[in-house]
């Protein structure tokens, strides 16, 4: 009779079986029983009687994402825990999450409700090819969890780095087509992403393309009510800098435009809030990119400073960039960069290419932001700090 698999005898590296000496029969690695960071869930925790927690993949301003094993289905998953940095603590030697002060009570509870509400919406769009799928969500330990598919691949940002810092217009449009098509359906549900960038677009080892990290996602505020200020400097349109800025599909249109511009030029356009004072946007063709006049006009329209001058939907952007074609471009035309995985359904050539699609990247104090590391994409600053910087620069240049 075979040994029963439990959270104690499963390898947290490959999720194979540990032998009696705590060495994995499959990957031959010794079990890592070192303690987790105090604010992380301990390794080998089992959530909801189903998800075996391994290492933390990353953490951002609003949560921590863990590699996990679905004991029921026998597959890898990524589990995201609502854990807003600076607002909550974990009880020592416990999985319980508690709010750290009365003044943080209301904000933390609102965030928790949004986290759960957004999980419910995302669960409805799990079959879209260009969006990471939500498999499950539940409440436990005084907080909430979202279980998402785990994907191996590299971000568009890393893909660009391996290709020399930029890629061709045809290539980026091939990569982004499934993401844009899927975003049309997401927007139809009233949800906007608000954090689209090369960091959050993942190319899997099978050449699937997925938009990840919906940590900043919000319901579109068509009723004019205020939205929390969540943005990524350089990729955010001006309305994201305003508490009462009206956000909608056009907000994601701008971020898609910046992503395309950055991908084909290797440079970011001037920040949207800076362009409100003086618009110094240089056309991509004047920045070294090879792009047709029609595509350039469409791209520049998506980058309009004010929402009223932008495409109002991603479908309009698709029509502008690709013409009225509805054909999805063949993902096999994505050429693998040096040292990357090969195109097609093959195993990754190097283990370093593996990346969880659901990493909540470390960030600044802005909830839901992703951390930028080695590229020219700027890091996040506080809203008030950035406004002050822009005003000072504008005064100097008068």
N, C-alpha and C positions, 0 to 999 in steps of 0.2 A: 504493500500500500504506500503510495507516494506521500511525501510530507505536505502538510497543509501550509499554504502560503499565508503569512500574516505580515503586519506592518513591521515586525521585528526581523524577518528573514528575507526581505526583498531588497535587492541592490538598488540604491537610489541613483546610480549612474545610468544603468541600462534597464533596470527593473526586471532583471533576471533573478535567479535564486542564489542566495548566499549559502556556502557550505558551513560545516560546523566550526571552521576556523575563521568565519566572517570574511571569506574571500568569495567573490562572485564566480560562479561556475561558467558564466557566459563571457564577461569582459575581463575576468581575472584581476579585477581591482579590489583592493581591500575596502571594506565598508567604512564610510566616512561617518563616524559617530561624534564628530566635534560639535560643540554647542552652537546653536544659531545666535545671531545678534539678539540682544534683549528685546527689541521691539518687533522682531520677526516671529512668526509661528515656528515652534520647534520642529526640526526635521522628524519625520515619521508620525507626525500628527495625522489623524484620519478625520476629515471633515465630512459631515453628513452621512457617516457610515459608508463612505464610498471613495473619497478622494485622498490618496496617500500623498502627503506633502513632502517634496524633496527640497532642493535649494531655492533661494530667492533669485529670480531672473533679473529683477530690477525693481526700482521704486521711484515714484514721482511724488508730486505735491499732494495727491489725493489718495494714493494707494500703493500696495505692494503686490507684485505678481510673482507667483511661484510656479515652478515646474511640478507637475503632479501626475500620479498614475491613477487612472480610473479602474478601481478594483472590480467593478461590475462588467465593464466592456473590455478591459485589458488593453487600453490605449493610453498614450501620453496626452495630457491636457495642460492648459495653462490656467491657473486659478488666480483671479484678481480679487484682492481683499480691500474693502473700503477702509482706509487708514489715513485720514487727512493729517498731514505733517503739521505739528504745532498745536493741534486741536485735541488730540487723544494720546493716551498712553496704554501700554499693555501691562496688566497686573503681573508682577513678578511670579515666575513659576506657574503661570496660568495662560490660557489662550484668550482670556477675556479682555476686551477693549473697553476702556472707560474714557469719558470726556474729562479733560484735565482741569477745567475751571468752569464756574457757572456762566461766565461771560461768553464762553465758547459753545454753550449748550445749544442755543437756537441755531447758530450757523452750522454746527456739526449735524444736528438732526435734519436740517433742510437738505444738506448735502447727502445724507444717507437716503433720504426719500428720493432725491433726484437719481441717485445711483441705482436704486431699485427700479424706479420708473423707466430709466433709460435701458436697463437690462431687459425689461419686458418688451420695449419697442425693438431693441436689437434682436431679441429672440424671434421676432416676426420676420426678420430679413436674413435668416441664417442660410438660405439657399442661393443667395446672390453670389455669382462667381468672383466678383471683385471686392468683396467685403469679408473680413474674418468672421467666422460663424460663432454664435453663442450657443452652447449646448445645454446649459443649466444655470440657474441662479437660486440662491437661498439665503436665509438669515441664520446667523449663529454667533455665539461669543460676543453679543452686544453690537455686532456689525453685520455686513452683508458681503456676499461673494458672487462673482460671475465666473462661470467655467466656460472657457473658449477652446476652440481647436488649436492644437499646437502645430506650427509649421516650421520646416527647416528652410532656410534661405538667407538672402542678404538684402539689406535695404537698398533702395534706389540711390541713396547717398553713397553707400559703400560701393555700389556698382559703378557709379560715376567716377569715384576715386580710382578704381581699378582700371578704368578706361582712359585715365589721364586727366580727369577733372571735368569733362563734359562729354556729351554724346550728340548724335545727329538728331535733327528734327524728326525724321522718319522713325528713328528708334524710340524716342521718348513718346511719340504719338502712338506707336505700337504698344508700348508698355502701359500707357495710361488709359487706353481705350476701354478695357474691361472695368477699370475703376470708375471712369466717368459714366459708363452705361449703368453700373450698379448704383451710383450716386443719384441718378434720376429717380430710381425706385425709393431710395432712402428719403429723398426730399419730398416725394409724394406722400410719405408717412408723416411729414412735418418735422423731421429730424435733420439738423445740420451738424456737420462734423466739427468745424471751427479750428482744426489743428492740422490741416493738410500740408505736408511738406515731404521732401525726399526721405526724412527720417522715418516717416510713418507709412511708407509704401514699400511692401516687401515682395521681392521676386523669389519664388520658391525654387527648389532644385528641379521641379517639374515644369518650370517656366510659367507657373500660375502667377498672377499678380494680385495682391491683396492690400486693401487699405486697412490699417490697423489703428489701435489706440484711440478708441472713442471716448477717452477720459474727459475731453472738453466738450463733448456733444451736448446739444441743448435742443429743446423744442423751439422752432422758429417763433419769434415774438410778433406775430401778425396783429396782435391786439395792442401793440405799442407799449406793453409793460417792459420794465427794465430787465436786462439780463446781466448775469455776473460777468465781470471783465476777465476774459480768458483769452490769451493771444500768444502767438509766437512772433517775436520781433522780426520784421523783414517779410513775413508771409501774411500778416494780418492786414485787412483793409481798414480804412479810417473808422468805420462804424464800430469796430471791435474795441477801439480805444475809448468809446463813450458808453457810460452806464445805460443811457437810454437810446443808444444807437440802434436803428432798426436793422436786425439781422435776418437773413433768409438764405435761399439758394445762392443768391448773388454774392454772399460772403464767401462761400466755398469756391465760387467761380473765380474770385480774385486770387485765392490761395493756389488754385490749380494753375492760373496764369503765371504766378510767380514761380511755381515748381517747373513749369515748362521753360520759362525764360532762364532760370538758373541752370537747368539741365543742358540747354543748348549753347549758353554763353559762358558758363562757369562763374557767372557773377550775379549778385542779387541786384534787382532794380532799387532805386532809392526807396526808403521806407515811406509807406503811405502817408503817415502823419507829417513827414517832412515835405512831401509833395503837395500838401495843402497850402504851404507857404509859397513854394515855387516848384513847379513840375519840371524836373530835369531828366525825365526818363529818356534813355537812349534806345532807339529801335534795335532789336536783336541783330538785324542785318548789318547795322553799323558797329556792332559789338562782336563781329566775327562769325555770326551764325549764318548758315545756308538755309534759307527759308523762302517759300514762295510769297509773292505780294499778298495773295488772298489769306494765307495762313498768318502772315505778319499782322495784317489788319485785324483779323479775328483775335489774335493774341493781345494786341494793344487795346482792343475793346474790352477784353476781360480784365485788363489792368487799369481801367479807368479809375481815377481817384474816388469819384463819387458814385454810389450805387446806381443812381438814376441813369448814368451814362454807360453802365456795364450791361452785359448780357444778364437777363433776369433769371435764366435757368441754365442748367448744365446741358440740356438738350439743345438750346440755342448755341451754346459754345461748341458742342459736337458738330452741329451743322456748319458753323463757321470754319472750324479747323479741318474737317474732313469732307466738306461739301454735304450734299443731301444723301450721301451713301449711308446705308444702315449696316453694311457688312462689317463684322468685327475682324480686325487685322489678325493675321496668323501669328500666334505667340512664338512659333518656331523661328521667326525672323529676328528675335532678340539674340544678338550675338554675345556669347559668353566672354567676359573680360579675362585678361591674363590671370591665371591662378584661380579662376572661378570654377564652378561646376559646369559640366557640359549641358548643352540644350537637350531637351527631351527627357523622357521618364527614366533617368538613370540615378544611381546613388551619387551623392556629392563626392567630389574627388578629394576634398580636404575637410577634415572635421571642423576646421575653423570657419567654414562657410555656414555652420549651423547657427541659427538665431531664432529665438522664439518670436512668433508674430505678435504676441500680446504683451511685450515688455512695456511696463510703465517706466519710462526713462527717468533717472534722477533729474531733478529740476530745481528751479528757484522756488520762492514762496508762492508763486502763482499756481493755484490748483489746476491740475490737468495739463500742465505744460510738459513738453519733452525737453531733455537736455541735449544740447549741441556740443559736439566734442572736437573733432580735429579739422572740420571743414571751415569754410569762410562764412558759414551761417552764424549770425551773431547769437550770443546767449541772451537769456531773458532778463529784463530789468523790470522794476516796478513801474506801474503806470505813471505815478506822479513824478518819479525820477526821470522817465523818458520825456514826459511833457516839458519838464524843466530844461532838459538838455536841448530839446528842439527849439524852445523859446530863446534860450541863450545863444544858440548858433544863429538863429534868424536875426537876432539883435546885432550880433557881430558883423553879419554880412550886409547890413543895411547901408 
